[in-house]
Amino acid sequence: MIAGIIGLAAGVKLVVGHLGGAPSALTAWSLAGGVSLYLLGDVLFRWVVGIGRAGTRLGFAGLALLSAPVGLLSGGLVQLAGLVALLVGLLWLEGRRERG
């Protein structure tokens, strides 16, 4: 999970540092890989500790990787906004399942 946070932080730094520039593959894959790696680490943690279901997070980790082409075509801010929306959607879905 920590490696995912570091990857995401590097991607955010690259996005903020080059707001007007062309999107780079390093930026797009740092953002996508960081979020995906964090979610995969969380799945592993939940499996080891034996808490909650992790299948949804595993699926969303794959969706996070699919955001890299979006970042390459549209820019880092669009990709970052999409990843934030993806994570908010994950939390909303999990919260809805817990209540239901």
C-alpha positions in Angstrom: 0.0 0.0 0.0 2.9 2.3 0.8 4.4 1.8 -2.7 1.1 2.7 -4.2 0.9 5.9 -2.2 4.5 6.8 -3.3 3.6 6.1 -6.9 0.5 8.2 -6.7 2.3 11.0 -5.1 5.0 11.0 -7.8 2.2 11.1 -10.4 0.5 14.0 -8.7 3.8 15.9 -8.5 4.3 15.4 -12.2 0.8 16.6 -13.0 1.1 19.7 -10.9 4.6 20.4 -12.2 3.6 20.3 -15.8 0.0 21.6 -16.0 0.3 23.2 -19.4 2.6 20.5 -20.9 1.9 17.5 -23.0 1.0 14.4 -20.9 3.8 11.9 -20.5 3.7 8.2 -20.2 5.5 8.4 -16.8 2.8 10.7 -15.4 -0.1 8.6 -16.7 1.3 5.3 -15.5 2.5 6.7 -12.1 -1.1 7.8 -11.4 -2.8 4.7 -12.7 -0.2 2.3 -11.2 -0.1 4.1 -7.9 -3.8 3.8 -7.3 -3.9 0.3 -8.6 -1.0 -0.8 -6.4 -2.6 0.8 -3.4 -5.9 -1.1 -4.0 -4.0 -4.4 -4.6 -2.1 -3.9 -1.3 -5.4 -3.2 0.5 -6.9 -6.4 -1.0 -3.9 -8.3 0.2 -4.1 -6.7 3.7 -7.8 -7.5 4.0 -7.1 -11.1 2.9 -4.3 -11.6 5.5 -6.3 -10.0 8.3 -9.6 -11.6 7.3 -11.7 -8.5 7.2 -14.4 -7.6 4.7 -14.8 -8.6 1.1 -12.1 -7.4 -1.3 -13.5 -8.4 -4.7 -14.8 -5.0 -5.5 -11.5 -3.3 -4.7 -9.7 -5.9 -6.9 -12.0 -4.9 -9.8 -11.5 -1.2 -9.2 -7.7 -1.8 -9.2 -8.0 -3.0 -12.8 -10.2 0.0 -13.7 -7.5 2.3 -12.3 -5.0 0.8 -14.7 -7.4 1.6 -17.6 -7.1 5.3 -16.7 -3.5 5.5 -18.1 -4.7 5.8 -21.7 -7.1 8.5 -20.6 -4.2 10.4 -19.1 -2.1 10.0 -22.3 -4.9 11.3 -24.5 -6.6 13.9 -22.3 -3.9 15.0 -19.8 -3.0 14.4 -16.2 -5.7 16.6 -14.6 -8.5 14.7 -16.4 -7.0 11.4 -15.4 -6.6 12.6 -11.8 -10.2 13.7 -11.7 -11.2 10.4 -13.1 -9.3 8.5 -10.5 -10.8 10.5 -7.7 -14.3 9.8 -9.1 -13.4 6.1 -9.4 -12.3 6.0 -5.7 -15.4 8.0 -4.6 -17.5 5.5 -6.5 -15.8 2.6 -4.9 -16.4 4.0 -1.4 -20.0 4.8 -2.3 -20.6 1.3 -3.6 -19.0 -0.4 -0.5 -21.0 1.9 1.8 -24.2 1.0 0.0 -23.5 -2.7 0.3 -22.9 -2.4 4.0 -26.2 -0.6 4.6 -28.1 -3.0 2.4 
